[in-house]
Amino acid sequence: MKSPNYKVKVGIIGCGAIGSRMAESITKDLKKDCKVSGLFDVDRNKVDKLSQRLKLKGVRKRSLDSLIHSSDCVVEAVNSPNTTEIIEQAIRAKKSVLAMSVGKLLKASKLFKLAKKNKCYILLPSGAIAGVDAIKAASLVKTKKITLTTRKPISGFQGNDYLDKMGIVMSKIKKETTIFSGSVNDAVKYFPQNINVAATIALASQIPQKLHIKIIVSPAYKRNIHEIELDGEFGRIVTRTENVVCPDNPKTSYLAVLSGLQTLKQYCTGILIGT
């Protein structure tokens, strides 16, 4: 039995903008409840710089397996082609995972089943939107339709392969322009670094087939704005969240990072609200 003063050991996979902020907040804001037990990134320089900046000793792990086994909870902050495999490896080791790349889990029901079998958790932050708790409650009854309209600055889509293939040149856009309108599956496929909130809504509502996504950009936009509309037997939900972009990464909303930290805090303290 762990002592009341036990600190949850948190291993972070990915030392980019999100992983770095998570590590910094753990060492400064959540240090009463948890501690960084390991850092891992395919770019060793990122690990070295982060551990040195935060003055963390003994946390630089040379393998994913080493990080997983030194942790109670693993933070996934990589959003790579093998993200689901990374999460699966942690769950097979019976470690809970805070998944920041929610879009990778849209078609990964086997991972949730595996987590239940191994008595651990896949923690999904609410991300850059409001109303996830209400969407989950509404999923218990019939829902007619649900839409997500996302408005973002042009800078967040530079270098996107899908837009390049479609011949959409972001630097030439001078006014409000819709760059995508379609299903949640296509949205997370074509915009893996921009639209994790779409996957969050799909998983919370449990009706991905009824979810329609629209992405709009404009050089006039300064914030990442997400509007959700949901109609069903419960009534009607309309939310609008205006996010400032993460100072370290224009493709990510600052609130998305904060929601990850709050989810981790709830897990470490055992105080779960709206989950």
C-alpha positions in Angstrom: 0.0 0.0 0.0 1.4 3.4 -1.0 1.8 6.0 1.7 -0.4 9.1 1.7 2.6 11.2 0.7 3.5 9.1 -2.3 4.1 11.1 -5.5 2.9 9.6 -8.7 5.8 8.9 -11.1 5.1 10.5 -14.5 7.1 9.6 -17.6 6.8 11.9 -20.6 7.2 10.7 -24.1 8.0 13.6 -26.4 9.9 16.7 -25.3 8.5 19.2 -27.8 6.2 22.2 -26.9 3.6 20.2 -25.1 5.8 17.7 -23.4 8.2 20.4 -22.2 5.3 22.5 -20.7 4.0 19.4 -19.0 7.4 18.6 -17.4 7.8 22.2 -16.3 4.4 22.4 -14.7 4.9 19.1 -12.9 8.1 20.3 -11.4 6.6 23.7 -10.4 2.9 23.4 -9.9 2.1 19.7 -9.3 5.2 18.8 -7.3 3.1 17.9 -4.2 1.3 15.1 -6.0 3.6 13.9 -8.7 7.1 14.0 -10.1 8.9 13.5 -13.5 10.3 10.0 -13.4 11.5 9.9 -17.0 11.9 11.8 -20.3 12.1 10.2 -23.7 12.3 11.6 -27.2 13.9 10.3 -30.5 15.7 13.6 -30.5 18.2 13.2 -27.6 19.1 16.9 -27.7 15.5 17.8 -26.7 15.7 15.5 -23.7 19.1 16.8 -22.6 18.1 20.5 -22.9 14.8 20.0 -21.0 16.3 18.0 -18.2 19.1 20.5 -17.8 16.8 23.5 -17.9 14.5 22.0 -15.2 17.5 20.6 -13.3 16.1 17.1 -13.3 18.6 14.3 -12.6 18.3 10.6 -13.6 15.3 11.2 -15.8 16.9 10.8 -19.3 15.8 7.5 -20.6 17.5 5.8 -23.5 14.6 3.6 -24.5 10.8 3.8 -24.5 10.6 0.6 -22.5 12.9 2.0 -19.8 10.7 5.1 -19.4 7.5 3.1 -19.2 8.7 0.8 -16.5 10.0 3.7 -14.4 6.6 5.4 -14.4 3.1 5.0 -12.9 1.6 7.2 -15.5 2.9 7.9 -19.0 2.2 11.2 -20.8 2.0 10.7 -24.6 3.0 14.0 -26.3 4.4 12.9 -29.6 1.6 12.7 -32.3 3.7 10.5 -34.5 2.7 7.7 -37.0 3.3 5.1 -34.2 1.5 6.9 -31.4 -1.1 4.1 -31.0 1.8 1.5 -30.7 3.5 3.6 -28.0 0.2 3.8 -26.0 -0.3 0.1 -26.4 3.2 -0.7 -25.2 2.5 1.3 -22.0 -0.9 -0.3 -21.4 0.5 -3.8 -21.9 2.9 -2.9 -19.1 -0.2 -2.0 -17.0 0.6 1.7 -16.9 -2.0 4.4 -17.3 -1.6 6.8 -20.2 -2.5 10.5 -20.6 -3.0 10.7 -24.3 -2.5 14.2 -25.8 -2.9 13.0 -29.4 -6.6 12.1 -29.0 -7.0 11.9 -32.8 -4.9 8.8 -32.9 -7.5 7.0 -30.7 -10.5 7.5 -32.8 -10.4 3.9 -34.2 -8.5 2.3 -31.4 -11.2 0.6 -29.4 -8.9 -2.4 -28.8 -6.7 -0.1 -26.6 -9.6 0.8 -24.4 -10.5 -2.9 -24.0 -6.9 -3.7 -23.2 -6.7 -0.9 -20.6 -9.8 -2.3 -18.9 -8.4 -5.8 -18.9 -5.1 -4.6 -17.4 -6.9 -2.4 -14.8 -5.3 0.9 -16.0 -6.6 4.0 -17.7 -6.4 5.9 -20.9 -6.8 9.5 -19.8 -8.3 11.9 -22.5 -8.1 15.6 -21.7 -11.0 17.8 -22.9 -8.5 19.8 -25.0 -9.3 23.2 -26.4 -13.1 23.0 -26.1 -15.8 23.5 -23.5 -18.8 21.2 -22.8 -17.2 17.8 -23.0 -19.0 16.7 -19.8 -22.3 17.8 -21.2 -21.7 16.0 -24.5 -20.9 12.7 -22.6 -24.1 13.1 -20.6 -26.1 13.7 -23.8 -24.7 10.6 -25.4 -27.0 8.5 -23.1 -30.0 9.5 -25.2 -30.7 10.0 -28.9 -28.8 12.7 -30.6 -29.9 14.2 -33.9 -26.8 16.0 -35.1 -23.5 17.4 -33.9 -21.2 19.9 -35.6 -17.8 21.4 -34.9 -16.8 24.6 -36.6 -13.1 25.5 -36.1 -11.6 28.9 -37.0 -7.8 29.2 -36.8 -5.0 31.6 -37.9 -3.3 30.7 -41.1 0.0 30.1 -39.3 -1.3 26.9 -37.8 -1.5 25.1 -41.1 1.8 25.9 -42.8 3.4 22.8 -44.3 0.2 20.7 -44.2 0.5 17.8 -46.7 -3.2 17.6 -47.4 -3.5 21.3 -48.3 -0.4 21.1 -50.5 -2.0 18.2 -52.4 -5.2 20.2 -52.8 -3.3 23.1 -54.1 -4.3 25.4 -51.3 -1.5 27.9 -50.7 -2.0 29.5 -47.3 0.1 32.6 -48.1 -2.4 33.5 -50.8 -5.5 33.4 -48.6 -6.6 37.0 -47.9 -10.0 36.5 -46.4 -12.1 34.0 -44.4 -11.8 30.7 -46.3 -13.2 27.2 -45.6 -10.3 24.7 -46.1 -12.1 21.6 -45.0 -15.7 20.4 -44.6 -16.3 16.7 -43.9 -16.2 13.8 -41.6 -14.3 13.5 -38.3 -12.3 10.6 -39.7 -11.0 12.7 -42.6 -10.4 15.7 -40.3 -8.1 13.9 -38.0 -6.4 12.1 -40.9 -5.6 15.3 -42.9 -5.0 17.6 -39.9 -3.5 15.4 -37.2 -1.8 18.4 -35.4 -4.7 20.8 -35.6 -8.0 19.1 -34.9 -7.7 16.7 -31.9 -10.8 18.3 -30.5 -12.8 16.6 -33.3 -11.7 13.2 -32.0 -12.5 14.2 -28.4 -16.1 15.2 -29.4 -16.5 12.0 -31.4 -15.4 9.8 -28.5 -17.4 11.8 -26.0 -20.6 11.7 -28.1 -20.2 8.1 -29.3 -21.7 9.1 -32.6 -18.8 9.9 -35.0 -20.9 9.1 -38.0 -23.2 12.1 -37.1 -20.3 14.6 -36.5 -19.6 17.1 -39.2 -16.4 19.2 -39.1 -15.7 22.5 -40.8 -12.3 24.3 -40.6 -12.1 27.9 -41.6 -9.0 30.1 -41.7 -8.3 33.8 -42.1 -5.3 36.1 -41.9 -7.5 38.2 -39.5 -7.9 35.4 -36.9 -5.7 35.7 -33.9 -7.2 32.9 -31.8 -8.2 29.3 -32.3 -12.0 29.3 -32.0 -14.1 26.1 -31.7 -17.9 26.2 -31.9 -19.9 23.1 -31.0 -23.7 22.6 -31.8 -25.5 19.5 -30.5 -29.2 18.7 -30.8 -30.9 15.7 -29.2 -33.6 14.4 -26.9 -31.8 16.2 -24.0 -32.3 19.6 -25.7 -29.6 21.8 -27.4 -26.0 22.5 -26.5 -24.0 25.4 -28.1 -20.5 26.2 -27.0 -17.9 28.6 -28.2 -14.3 28.6 -27.0 -11.8 31.3 -28.1 -8.3 30.1 -27.4 -5.0 31.9 -27.5 -2.4 29.8 -29.3 0.3 28.0 -27.3 3.4 30.3 -27.1 5.6 27.4 -28.2 3.5 26.0 -30.9 1.0 27.9 -33.2 -0.8 24.6 -34.1 -1.9 24.0 -30.5 -4.2 26.0 -28.3 -2.9 26.9 -24.9 -6.0 25.6 -23.3 -5.3 22.1 -24.8 -2.0 22.0 -22.8 -3.7 23.3 -19.7 -6.5 20.6 -20.0 -3.8 17.9 -20.1 -2.2 19.3 -16.9 -5.6 19.4 -15.2 -6.4 15.8 -16.2 -3.1 14.7 -14.8 -3.7 16.7 -11.6 -7.1 15.0 -11.2 -5.5 11.6 -11.8 -2.7 12.2 -9.3 -5.0 13.7 -6.6 -7.9 11.3 -7.1 -10.3 14.2 -7.5 -12.2 13.6 -10.7 -14.7 16.2 -11.8 -16.8 16.1 -15.0 -15.1 12.9 -16.2 
